[in-house]
Amino acid sequence: MDWSGYDRIGKLGLQFANLASGSTVSYEISDIYFTTDTSGNSGSGGKQDDPTTDINTDIEYNFAKLLQESLYLYDANMCGTDVTEKTGLSWRQNCHTEDQYASYNGQTVDVSGGYHDAGDHAKFALPQAYTASVLGMSYYQFKDAFTELGQTEHIQRILDHFAEYLEKCAVLDANGNVIAYCYQVGNGNTDHDYWVRFNCPEFTTLCPITGQPDYGTIYISYMPAERMVESKSLKLYLVSFRNHGDFHEDVVNVIMRDLIAIMAPKYIEVQGKFLPRGGISIDPYANYGIPGTKYEALAWERLSQHDRVPERVDNR
C-alpha cells in the first residue's frame, strides 16, 4: 500500500488465517501516526511524543565490552599455585594451595588448578567440564569475534587452565589406564556453618538395674567440620544399645563422646526424651563446643538456657 500521502490512519483491520485448520484471528488497530522523527521518541506504532515508547538513551549497549568483562568471572574464580601469573585481575592471589595434593590407594595426585564453584570453597569437576565445553564451543564458533576484540589470548588462557585441571584429576595406573577420577576438591561449606539434626524415635536400651527395656527418642544436632556421620552407620550404632544396660543420663553422654571421637564437630548436642519408667520420665541433655572457640561459648549459652521453659510431658 502507498500511504506516503498520509500522516495518520484512523483505523486498520488485520486478519490472519490458518489454512490448515480454517480458523482466523482478527485485530483492529486505531490511530496510527506516521512521522519522520528519527530521534527514537515516536516509538513503534506509538503516537508521536508518546513517552511510553521512548528509548532509554542513558544505557550503554556495548556487547563487545560485555564479552570482554564477562571473561573476568573466570579470572576471579581461578585456583592453583600459578594464579598470580595467569589471572587477568591484579588482586587475585594463589589459592587452594593447602589441598593441591590428593591421595588414592597410596598414590599422590596433583589436583592443583581449576576454578572455584561460583566463588565457593570447592572445585567440582563436572560443572567445570560443562563450563569449559560451552566456552570452547563459543570460541570455536565465534573465533573471529574474540580475535577482533583482542580476547584470543584471554579465552585460550582460561580454556587451557580448565583443560590442565581436568587432565590432572584423572588417576592413572602403571599402564596409563584411568582407574579413578577426582570429582571434588575442598569443602564447599567452609565459609559458613550449618546444622545437621538426627531424630531417632525408636531408640531402645536396657535398665542397668532391672534389665527391662527402656524406650525413648534421641535427638542429635551438630555443626560439622571436616567429617560427618552417615545415617545408616548411625542407625546401626544406636541399635547396639538395644542389649546394653545403661542409665539414661549416661547414654546421651556416651553417644556424644563417641560422635566427637569420629567426627570432631565444631559443636554437638545430644538430648534424650525417654518414656516414663516407674512414673518418671527423664530428659538428659549434653553438649560440646571446640575449646577456645566461639563454639565453646555457644555450648555454654545453649546449656545455660536449656529447659528454661520445661516441656509438658502429658503426651508421654
C-alpha positions, 0 to 999 in steps of 0.5 A: 500500500502507498500511504506516503500521502498520509500522516495518520490512519484512523483505523486498520483491520488485520486478519490472519488465517490458518489454512490448515485448520480454517480458523482466523484471528482478527485485530483492529488497530486505531490511530496510527501516526506516521512521522519522520522523527528519527530521534527514537521518541515516536516509538513503534506504532506509538503516537508521536511524543508518546513517552511510553515508547521512548528509548532509554538513551542513558544505557550503554549497549556495548556487547563487545565490552560485555564479552570482554568483562564477562571473561573476568568471572573466570579470572576471579574464580581461578585456583592453583599455585600459578594464579598470580601469573595467569589471572587477568585481575591484579588482586587475585592471589594463589589459592587452594594451595593447602589441598593441591595434593590428593591421595588414592590407594597410596598414590599422590595426585596433583589436583592443583588448578581449576576454578572455584564453584561460583566463588565457593570453597570447592572445585567440582569437576563436572560443572567445570567440564560443562563450563569449559565445553560451552566456552570452547564451543563459543570460541570455536564458533565465534573465533573471529569475534574474540580475535577482533576484540583482542580476547584470543589470548584471554579465552585460550588462557582460561580454556587451557587452565580448565583443560590442565585441571581436568587432565590432572584429576584423572588417576592413572595406573602403571599402564596409563589406564584411568582407574579413578577420577577426582570429582571434588576438591575442598569443602564447599561449606567452609565459609559458613556453618550449618546444622545437621539434626538426627531424630531417632524415635525408636531408640531402645536400651536396657535398665542397668538395674532391672534389665527391662527395656527402656524406650525413648527418642534421641535427638542429635544436632551438630555443626560439622567440620571436616567429617560427618556421620552417615545415617545408616552407620548411625542407625546401626550404632544406636541399635547396639544399645538395644542389649546394653544396660545403661542409665539414661543420663549416661547414654546421651553422654556416651553417644556424644563422646563417641560422635566427637571421637569420629567426627570432631564437630565444631559443636554437638548436642545430644538430648534424650526424651525417654518414656516414663519408667516407674512414673518418671520420665527423664530428659538428659541433655549434653553438649560440646563446643571446640575449646577456645572457640566461639563454639565453646561459648555457644555450648555454654549459652545453649546449656545455660538456657536449656529447659528454661521453659520445661516441656509438658510431658502429658503426651508421654 
